[in-house]
Amino acid sequence: MHRRLRLRYGAPLLALLIGLAGGDSRADRILDLTRNVKPRPRKPTLPDLRNDDRVSREVADIVEQSPGADVELILTFDQPPGVIEFQKISFFGGKILYAFEGVNGVAVSMPPDRVAEFLATASAVDGAPTIQGVGWDAPMNFAMDIARSASSMPGESGSAAAAMGAGTAVELPDITARGPADVTIALIDSGVDIHNDLDLQLLGCVDVFQPKDEPGAIQSLTPSHRGLELLACTASSDPFGHGTHIAGILVGNGDKSGGLYRGIAPQADLISVRVLDDQGQSTIGAVITALDWVVANKDPYNIRVANLSLGGPFFVNADKDPLVRAVERAWNAGIVVVTSAGNHGKHGNFLITRPGNSSRVITVGSLTDWNSQEFVDDFMSTFSSRGPTHLDHFLKPDLVAPGNRIIATRTPGSTLDMLLPGLSGALGASYIEMSGTSMAAPMVAASAALMISKEPTLNPDTVKARLMATADDLPGTPIEHGTGRLNVVEAMLHTGYTQYAASPALKLDKECCGVIIPELDGVWGPGWSSLSLWDDVALWNDAVLWSDTALWSDTVLWSDAVLWSDAVLWGDAVLWSDSIPDPD
């Protein structure tokens, strides 16, 4: 019985056997065929990812360090992505988390071992959308530092309005009058709970985390923000407890304190757009989606101001940052965007957080005023982030406002309330004391609302320029406090006007003057000068701090710094330790 033998070695062995049998010409033909077989394309690897100019260094690092869990990315395109792009993302195991409108892009999660392969096959064909940037959908955090608990019942000096110098003889808009033309502030934060101090002002709540029919599934090309609804706020709209406190600083009427703890602009309306979860965390994608909603609903609700008391690290220049593009889109739509500078001042300079790294928006640092009406004892809070911005060297913060030990509305039972019982013990169930640039930003945002209420035709750049031009000077340098301490009364009396008030980028001139602030006259327009805004500009001529330092190079500070490691930034030992630090 004969058994059939199966050849296991393919065409080369077959050709050899035929050749031995005398079939030379046939063997040659088969060997020629095998020589012409092209090898399978090499699967893209991590080095390919690192050599891809579209990919930030942080994405390559995360892909390398996350062999198992999906990575969350922001993909930006040169034009809006379509069905083919969505299907391609799905083919490589990706899920669409958010689809943006103001930025041509999406937030996705994808297995790390498929990212390089996806990018290698994502080249445009026949005018299809081309990927321009691949960034990390980085965590965003609230910008709050914790002060010690109050030791006695606070007085008038603890209120937000008092911190701003309310009670001056200069006429301000009636803080009790309300009407159809009220300015609305969009608060992009952790949500806002119902509270007696906010009853009249709170128009409703939007939740970026609201459930979707099919989470992570490719549903349609409709931007994510269009599925969000403005609903009535409830007693559980702010599980973290940060946004409700900010809301009280913005528009609280002080009802539960007899007016003692009223906010800056009680006549303004407020819409809460929740992006921070119950632990105070968010992502770039969620914040961009919130900004998309705010811009889309600007006219129906007369949204003229947006407050973002949150921030995170950034790894690319501002002109390539999708979150910066989103806040600047809102700015160009006529919305004054106010952001916190961050709470990393104790770690040195160049630590302004995104989106405060935008040159267009108003970036606010924190001032410690000791809850007094005297200005002579005011100084920069040690926790407040110092400028300039990393990579672009924009002169930030733009100005500072009180942010230390601010008393405002409380969310009983929230995460912060449970973690920090000492900060509300003497204040009852309605109020709590908190500190940080989170608390300083709404001082400025509410002041912007007052300015627009008085003069509705103001554009965002004029609001910013007037606030900066009228700020009271402080000891120190502009990289610490910008143009100085917020003075809303003088800002409302100022009459200057401009169409463009971008914060300048500092220049390093070793041969001439060291670090210099460029003249504003040709940028902001006639009547605006660097010397008039930054009175101590001469201090920069020494350039002691940066003249020979590597900080002016392209070295990335944050990716390797312990400050930005997961153990410190996102689980912040300072915030959550048992030992509450003393106030500044």
ABEGO torsion letter per residue (X at the ends): XBBBBBBAAEAAAAAAAAAAAGBAAAAAAAAAAAAABBBBBBBBBAAAAAABAABBAAAAAAAAABAABBBBBBBBBABBBBAAAAAAAAAAGBBBABBBAABBBBBBBBBAAAAAAAAAAABBBGGBBBBABBBBBBBBBBBBBBBBBBABBBBAAABAAAAAGBGBABBBBBAABBBAABBBBBBBBAEBBBBAAAAAABAEBBBAABBBABBGBBABABBAAAABBBBBBBAAABAAGAAAAAAAAAABAGAAAGGABBBABAABBBBBBBABBAAGBBBAAAAAAAAAAAAAAAAAAGBABBBBBBBBBBABBAAABAAAAAAAAAAAAGBBBBBBAEAAAAAEBGABBOAAABAABBBBBBBBAGGBABAAABBBBAABBBOBBBGAGBBOBABBBBABGBBBBBBBGBAAAAABAAAAAAAEAABBBBBEAAAAAAAAAAAAAAAAAABAABBAAAAAAAAAAABBBBBEBAAAAEAEBBBAAAAAABABBBABBBBBBBBBBAABAEBBBBBAAAAAEBGBBAAAABAAAAAAAAGAAAAABAAABABBAAAABAAABAAAAAABAAAABABBBBBX
